[in-house]
Each structure stands twice: as structure tokens, then as C-alpha cells.
Amino acid sequence: MPTGNFKTETTMINEIMRDFTNITELAAVYVDLRGRVLSCKYNFSNFCKYIRSHPTLSRLCAYCDAYGGLEASKGHCPSAYRCHAGIVDFSVPVIHEGHLLGFICAGQTAVTDPQLPQIAARSDWQNDTTAKMYYRQLPIYSTEEINSASKVL
């Protein structure tokens, strides 16, 4: 297990995410290896707040957060993907003293490039008028912008 003060590490991660979301206006959250939220939810979109308020869909969010993070940790670099809701996130592994602690998941955008991999089967939220309204409010980023943001984080 990593040595050091977990509270201090978590505080530092929260500060990084706060600054990152203030600059980029993207959302970010720190999750453990199973996709459980360990931090504040920075700049979360109304769409994701709404989707995560439904237990079944929230479990899919945790799955996508964990799976996307594990894929990023395999390549030792940030990895962009489409979650179960079809929006784009990217994950950055958090490693301390050689131990994988979790992932910073960021994004929550629509994207202009449909080629990003879908890491989970699409969930069925499209018939929910509130979800559709919130989806239309998501920011739209190019793949290049997502890749640049992931490099900065």
C-alpha cells in the first residue's frame, strides 16, 4: 500500500481537478478502481447529475469510470472514450509510489468525432424528456480538444 497521508493526497487531487475544471470548463471526478466516487464532482453537467441520480444508470456510470480508467492505466496515458450514455470522457490514472489508486475521469461532452470507442452498451435514456433536454445542453468538443485537455490533466 502507498505510504503517505491519504487525506493530503486526496486534497491535492481535489485542488488539481478544481483548477483543471476552472480552466477547461470540463467536468472531473476522482474514482477508485471500482468506479466509486472519492472526491467532489467538479463542474458536473446537469445531464450527468440526472443520469447518476437513477440507480441503474449510476451503476453503469461507475462501470464506465472504472473500465475507462483501467484502459488508460494499461497504456500509462490518458484515454478518451464514450460512456454508456454516449458522451465523451477521458481517464487519467492516479499512481502514487508505484500503486494505482484510482482515476481522474473528466469530460462529459458531446464530441464532433464519432470514432471514439464506446466502452459499454448504450443505455436507454433517449425516451426520457428531461435527459434529452440536458443532453442538448452539453458542450461539444472536437477530439483534438479532448486530447489536449487530457494531456494537460
C-alpha positions in Angstrom: 0.0 0.0 0.0 1.1 3.5 -0.6 2.6 5.4 2.3 1.8 9.0 3.0 -1.2 10.8 4.1 -4.3 9.8 2.1 -6.1 12.9 3.1 -3.3 15.1 1.8 -3.2 13.1 -1.5 -6.9 13.5 -1.9 -6.7 17.2 -1.1 -4.0 17.6 -3.8 -6.1 15.7 -6.3 -9.2 17.8 -5.5 -7.1 21.0 -6.0 -5.8 19.8 -9.3 -9.3 18.9 -10.5 -10.7 22.2 -9.3 -8.1 24.2 -11.2 -8.4 22.0 -14.3 -12.2 22.4 -14.4 -12.0 26.1 -13.8 -9.7 26.5 -16.8 -11.3 24.0 -19.2 -14.9 24.1 -18.1 -14.9 20.3 -18.4 -16.2 18.1 -15.6 -14.0 15.9 -13.4 -14.2 13.4 -10.6 -11.8 11.1 -8.8 -12.9 7.5 -8.5 -11.4 4.3 -7.0 -10.6 1.2 -9.0 -14.2 0.1 -8.9 -15.5 3.5 -10.1 -16.8 4.7 -6.7 -16.6 8.4 -6.3 -13.9 9.6 -3.9 -14.0 13.4 -4.5 -16.2 16.3 -5.1 -17.9 16.2 -8.5 -16.4 19.2 -10.2 -18.4 21.1 -12.9 -20.8 18.1 -13.4 -23.3 18.6 -16.2 -27.0 18.6 -15.5 -27.1 15.6 -17.8 -24.7 13.5 -15.7 -26.2 14.6 -12.4 -29.5 13.5 -13.7 -28.3 10.2 -15.1 -26.3 9.4 -11.9 -29.5 10.0 -9.9 -31.0 6.8 -11.3 -29.6 3.8 -9.5 -29.3 1.5 -12.6 -27.7 4.2 -14.8 -25.5 5.3 -11.9 -24.1 1.7 -11.7 -23.3 2.0 -15.4 -21.5 5.3 -14.8 -19.3 3.6 -12.1 -18.6 0.8 -14.6 -17.6 3.2 -17.3 -15.4 5.2 -14.9 -13.6 2.1 -13.7 -13.3 0.5 -17.2 -12.1 3.7 -18.8 -9.6 4.2 -16.1 -8.3 0.6 -16.3 -7.9 1.1 -20.1 -5.9 4.3 -19.5 -3.7 2.6 -16.9 -2.8 -0.2 -19.4 -1.3 2.3 -21.8 0.1 4.6 -19.0 -1.6 7.6 -20.6 -5.0 9.3 -20.7 -7.6 7.5 -22.7 -10.8 9.1 -24.3 -13.9 7.0 -24.7 -17.7 7.1 -25.0 -19.6 6.1 -21.9 -22.9 4.1 -21.7 -24.8 7.4 -22.3 -22.8 8.1 -25.4 -20.9 11.2 -24.1 -17.1 11.5 -24.1 -15.0 11.2 -21.0 -11.3 10.5 -20.6 -9.4 8.9 -17.7 -6.1 9.7 -16.1 -4.6 7.0 -13.8 -3.6 8.3 -10.3 -0.4 6.4 -9.3 1.4 7.0 -6.0 4.6 5.3 -5.1 4.0 2.7 -7.8 0.5 1.9 -6.7 -2.6 2.6 -8.8 -5.0 4.4 -6.5 -7.8 5.3 -8.9 -8.6 7.6 -11.8 -9.5 11.1 -12.5 -12.4 10.9 -15.0 -13.1 14.1 -16.9 -15.1 15.3 -19.8 -18.8 15.0 -20.0 -19.1 16.4 -23.5 -20.6 15.6 -26.8 -17.9 15.3 -29.5 -17.7 16.0 -33.2 -15.8 12.8 -34.0 -17.9 9.6 -33.8 -14.9 7.4 -33.9 -14.1 7.3 -30.2 -14.7 3.9 -28.8 -17.9 3.1 -26.9 -16.8 1.1 -23.8 -20.2 0.0 -22.7 -23.5 -0.8 -24.4 -25.6 2.4 -24.8 -28.1 2.8 -22.0 -31.7 3.6 -22.8 -32.2 7.1 -21.7 -33.3 8.6 -25.0 -37.0 8.3 -24.2 -36.6 10.5 -21.1 -37.5 14.0 -22.0 -35.6 15.5 -19.1 -32.4 13.6 -20.0 -32.8 14.7 -23.7 -33.2 18.3 -22.6 -30.0 18.1 -20.5 -28.1 16.2 -23.3 -28.8 19.1 -25.7 -27.1 21.4 -23.2 -23.8 19.5 -23.2 -20.8 21.3 -24.6 -19.4 20.0 -27.9 -15.7 19.4 -28.2 -13.5 18.2 -31.0 -11.4 15.1 -30.5 -8.3 17.3 -30.7 -9.7 19.5 -27.8 -10.4 16.4 -25.7 -6.9 15.0 -26.4 -5.3 18.4 -25.5 -7.3 18.6 -22.3 -6.3 15.0 -21.3 -2.6 15.9 -21.9 -2.9 18.9 -19.6 -4.5 16.9 -16.8 
